[in-house]
Amino acid sequence: MTTVTTSQAPTAKPVGVSLELTTAYQTIIAVPDYLIPVAGSTDPTETRTAPGVAEVSSPLLLTNKDSVSRTVSVRITRAGGGSFILANALVVEPYDVVIFPLNGQFLQTDDVLQVLASANSAVDATISYTVGQAEEDDVI
């Protein structure tokens, strides 16, 4: 897990990711924690950990660069446990692009979105999302 130390966490930092896929699951989105100053504290070094959140703002673009059909699998692993397969062996035709809708999906701290392909270096994956500090019900 990544922890971002900051004076003020971004409300929505845009991120774009492009990966050349392999036959092993690769993490395309991982949501960090934020280490932020404690509100109202007189000690400027006093900090606390705040959860992060990511919102997917584009579809997942899967581009087959090969002359034969390839497959792609997509899963989300939740911090609380459990992996959920969103696509299993989705076929991407030669030199074609599959637009896999993930827009609006939310991921929380320690959640990850992962993708794999049936062959190394044959498929590219591209996605855009925003990441920032999650809103909390109980502000300390």
C-alpha positions in Angstrom: 0.0 0.0 0.0 1.1 3.6 -0.7 0.7 6.4 1.7 0.9 10.0 0.4 2.1 12.6 2.9 0.6 16.0 2.2 -0.5 19.2 3.8 -3.8 18.9 2.1 -4.9 15.9 0.0 -6.2 16.6 -3.5 -9.9 16.5 -3.9 -9.6 15.0 -7.4 -6.2 14.5 -8.9 -6.5 13.2 -12.5 -4.4 10.2 -13.4 -3.9 8.4 -16.7 -2.4 4.9 -17.0 -1.3 2.9 -20.0 0.2 -0.5 -19.6 1.5 -3.2 -22.0 -0.1 -6.3 -20.5 1.5 -9.5 -19.6 0.2 -13.0 -18.7 0.3 -12.1 -15.0 -2.2 -9.8 -13.3 -0.9 -6.2 -13.3 -2.3 -3.5 -11.1 -3.6 -0.6 -13.2 -5.2 1.3 -10.3 -4.2 1.2 -6.6 -5.7 3.6 -4.1 -3.3 5.2 -1.5 -3.9 6.4 2.0 -3.1 10.0 2.9 -1.1 11.2 5.9 -2.6 14.6 6.7 -2.2 17.2 9.5 -4.6 16.8 12.4 -7.2 19.6 12.2 -7.1 22.0 15.1 -3.9 20.6 16.5 -1.3 23.1 17.8 1.5 20.7 16.9 2.2 21.1 13.2 3.9 17.6 13.1 0.8 15.8 14.4 -0.7 13.8 11.6 -3.3 11.1 11.0 -4.0 8.6 8.2 -7.0 9.4 6.0 -8.5 7.0 3.5 -8.2 7.6 -0.2 -10.7 7.0 -3.0 -10.5 6.7 -6.8 -13.2 7.2 -9.3 -12.8 5.7 -12.8 -13.6 8.5 -15.3 -13.1 6.6 -18.6 -13.7 3.2 -20.0 -10.9 0.7 -20.0 -9.4 0.6 -23.5 -8.0 -2.7 -24.5 -5.9 -2.6 -27.7 -4.7 -5.7 -29.4 -1.5 -5.0 -31.3 -1.1 -8.6 -32.5 -2.2 -10.4 -35.8 -4.2 -13.0 -33.8 -7.1 -12.7 -31.3 -6.1 -12.3 -27.7 -8.0 -12.5 -24.5 -8.0 -10.1 -21.5 -9.3 -10.7 -17.9 -10.1 -7.8 -15.5 -10.6 -8.1 -11.8 -11.1 -5.9 -8.7 -9.6 -7.0 -5.4 -11.3 -5.3 -2.4 -9.3 -4.3 0.7 -11.8 -6.1 2.9 -11.1 -9.3 1.0 -12.3 -11.0 -2.1 -11.6 -10.6 -5.8 -14.3 -10.0 -8.3 -13.9 -10.9 -11.9 -15.3 -8.2 -14.2 -14.3 -9.9 -17.4 -12.9 -13.4 -17.9 -11.1 -14.1 -21.2 -12.7 -11.2 -23.1 -11.7 -11.6 -26.7 -10.0 -8.7 -28.4 -9.7 -9.3 -32.2 -6.5 -8.6 -34.1 -5.6 -4.9 -34.4 -8.9 -3.9 -32.7 -9.9 -2.0 -29.6 -12.4 -3.1 -27.0 -14.0 -0.4 -24.9 -14.8 -2.0 -21.5 -17.1 0.3 -19.4 -15.8 1.0 -15.9 -16.8 4.7 -15.8 -18.1 5.7 -12.3 -16.7 2.7 -10.5 -15.3 3.7 -7.1 -12.3 2.1 -5.4 -11.2 2.7 -1.8 -7.9 2.5 0.0 -6.2 -0.8 -0.7 -8.6 -1.7 -3.5 -6.9 -2.6 -6.8 -8.0 -2.9 -10.4 -5.9 -5.6 -12.2 -5.7 -6.7 -15.8 -4.0 -9.6 -17.6 -3.7 -10.8 -21.2 -3.3 -14.2 -22.9 0.1 -13.2 -24.3 2.9 -10.9 -23.2 3.2 -7.5 -25.0 0.3 -8.1 -27.3 -2.4 -6.0 -25.6 -2.2 -2.4 -24.2 -4.6 -1.2 -21.5 -5.4 2.5 -21.0 -7.6 4.1 -18.3 -8.2 7.5 -16.7 -9.3 8.1 -13.1 -9.3 10.6 -10.3 -7.8 10.0 -6.9 -8.0 11.9 -3.7 -8.8 11.8 0.0 -12.1 10.1 0.7 -14.8 12.0 2.5 -15.3 10.7 6.0 -18.4 10.5 8.1 -16.5 11.0 11.3 -14.0 13.9 11.0 -11.4 13.8 13.8 
